[in-house]
Structure formats: C-alpha cells, structure tokens
Amino acid sequence: MTTKRDYYDVLGVEKAASESELKNAFRRLARKYHPDRSTEDDAEDRFKEIQEAYAVLSDQKKRAQYDRFGHDGGQGNPFGGFGGGFNINLEDLFGGDIFSSMFGGGGGGGGRRRQSGSDILIRHSIELSDVLNGTDQEVVIDLPHACESCEGTGAEGGRLTTCASCNGQGQVRVRQQIGPFVQEAVQACRECNARGKVADNPCDGCGGSGQDMKSSTLRFKVPLGAEQGTRLRMRGKGEPAPQGVGSPGDLFIELEIEPHPFFERSGSDLIMSLPLGYPDLALGTTITIEHIDGDDLQIKVPSQSNSGETVEVRKRGLPRQRGNGRGDVVVLLKLHMPKKIGRSTKKSLETLRGDLGPKDVKSSILTDAQERRRG
C-alpha cells in the first residue's frame, strides 16, 4: 500500500476546495516550508510534498483522475507516476516580492533600478515648556550629501559602466534544483547591488561612496502637546540615493522631553506634589508659583483639606494634541512634618492637642475603615 498522504490533507483544504483556495493554501505552505527560509529539519521533504500535491490538484484533468483513483488506483497509475518531476512557476504564483524574501534577491522589474537613499534618525532633547508653547528649534548637524566631484555616482568623473553580470538589468535569473523539482527565480544582482551600473574607478573625493559630510542647519517647530518619542519627518533630508539615481531618503527627528524639576506628565495633565503645614491644610491657603507658560500659577487650597487629596487648576496643563484646549494641573496635597520642633512650638501644640486630635480614637478608626471600603 502507498505511504503517501492525501493531497488534500497535505494542503490542508477540503476536497471541494476552489482554485483560489488551493492557490492560497499552497502560497502559505510554500512560504513556511521553503528550504531557503525554513529551519525545520524536514522542510525540504515537506516542500516537495506540497509542490507535488499542488501540481496535481491545480490541474483539472489530473485532479479528476486523482479524485477517482487516488495515488495508485485504477489501471496501474493513471498519472504515469508523479515522480517524473513538476516544474511549477512560483513567480507566477507569488510575483517578484516572494523571491525577494525567499532568496534575498530583488523583484521582477527589469532595467536599472531607481533606489531611494536611506532614512536618517536623530534624537533631539527639548523641555516641557517647549511642549506647552510649541517653540521653534534649530539643530546644526553633519549630514551626508551627494559628492560634488562625482555627482553622487561614486565613480571618477561620474563615469559608470554597465555591469557585466546582469548586462545592466540589475537582476539575474537563477535556476534551483530541489529533488525532482526545478524552480526559476529572479534575484538582485550582487555585483552591482541591483543598480545595473558599476564604478570601475572610484572617485578620489569620496572614496567611491558617492557621499561626503557637510554641516547642515535644521529648523523645525515642536508640535503643541508633543509626546515623548514624537518623530518629525523632514522629506529629502536623508542620505542621497545610491549612485545618484533616485530620490534622497528622509530625516526623522525624535523628540526626547527632559524631566521637569517638579511636574510629571499624564497625557495633557501636569501633576505635582505640594507639601503644606497643618495650619494651611486646616485653614486653607493660596500658593503662587511660576508656571512653565511664563504666567503665575495660583493654587487655592480649601480649608479642612486632608493630606492625599488633590486640587485641580483647570486648563493650565499641556495643549491637547487635537486642538481642544489644554489639560489641567493636578496638585497632590501632602502634610509637611518639620524635622525639628522648637520649645515654644511644642508648648503651643500641647495646648492644641485636645482640639486637633480625634475625640474618640476607636470610633475614628472604624469610621476611616468604613470610608475606605466604600471608596
């Protein structure tokens, strides 16, 4: 008896699967088990099995015979044996992109490629006040530019020659034998890095890189309400294109917000702690500090406030990114305990001990516990 698995089971489809379902199943499994991509020990055997199953089931005549006779039924073998080899054009199924991922090569377009230059990422520190006010920034930095001597080609005098390996196409066709199966794929030419041109004589000015470094001044504005890690994009300010063919890459500026001495951020709100003595908590007070927007920030503490409660100063936080006003300043009240107490202060506190403390400690403990459970 045959030891071959059922072809429908191999592809993981129902017997009534449509042509598109067969093709999708084959694509998925071919990506998973291709020997050049998979690390599994049986990847090559599985890939052969998948190819064989698809070769039969994707052919209407062979599929009908298989559905009727199976692997070995009928008069001997109605297919004449599947071991004779299958030549499946994977490029028709996947297109050029799959070969780029499977074989490390390029896609299917012909001719010399226009490639964009690489992107550049720099990090720039700002203060919390910049986020609030949306300040203008200026950065002086060395950036790569196309070499003027060779116009970015990397070749002396800008003279490039046609790559002999790919005849200027930037890609080559390769055939790969896997057991009885033959695949033909398109790969990027390694000799010219898919560019179709090579520099026989490197430029003396840039050493053949096609680039040199120049001091550049970047000017940009911090967006109102910008968050930590916000990236600003400056198009065309990245590295020049290879060999001067194509557009330059982009430059990204990642904003890093320096910690503030006492404010912490929560979205568009600013949070701070305010240590106060007991008289200020009991009687109430108004504290004025300089805010990061340049104006005074008045914090009104109501009488009979408790340590751990919060007071909000409305609309004095950071701008909301969608332009809907500003957040709040949230102030956490904390009881300040002096490290040392003078004699006169001690006497005053002794006098006030009975008035300031709870009349019934046990009852106060129970009341506080009930309030915590409700809250």
Protein Blocks (a to p, Z undefined) as FASTA:
>chain_A
ZZbdcfklmnopafklcfklmmmmmmmmmmmmgmklpccfklmmmmmmmmmmmmmmmpmk
lmmmmmmnommgcjhjannpaknopaddfklmnommlmmmmnopacfbecjddddddddd
ddddddfklmmnopadddddddddddfklnonopghhiacddfklnonopacddddehjb
ccddddddfklnonopacfbacfklnonopacddddddddddehiaehiacddehiaccd
ehhiacdddddddddddddfkbccehjaccddddddfklmmnopadddddfkopacdddd
dehiaehiacddehiaccdfklnajadddddddddddfbdcfklmmmmmmmmmmmmcfbl
mlmmmmmmmmmmmZZ
